[in-house]
């Protein structure tokens, strides 16, 4: 496990975000992102 941060790791993260967007729809996804990124 020399280089854990390979292109595959970043691509997988992007795919997970895309999957959530597809499953939730635009409005729910945006609402969730606002909650996730708001300050504590």
N, C-alpha and C positions, 0 to 999 in steps of 0.2 A: 504494500500500500504506500508506494512512494509519493504519488501525487493524487491526493484525494479530490482536489478541486479541478477536475477535468471538464472539458466541454460537455460531456454527458451529464454531469451533475447539474450544470446550469440549464441545459435543455430540459431535463426532467422537471425542474422547478417551474419553468415556463409552461410546460405541458399540464402540470397540476393546476396552475392558475387558469389556463384556458379551459380545462375540464370543469372547474368550478363555475366559471362564467357561463359555459354552455348549460350546465345543470340548473343553475339558479336563475338565469336570465339577467338582462342588463340592470334592471332596477334593484333586484335583491343583491346582486353582486356588488353594485356601487354602494349600497347601504352597508353591506358587510365590510367593504374596504374602508369606508369612513369610520366604522366602529373599530376596526383593527388598527388603523393608523392614528387614531386620536391619542393625545397625550394622556398619561395615567392620572 
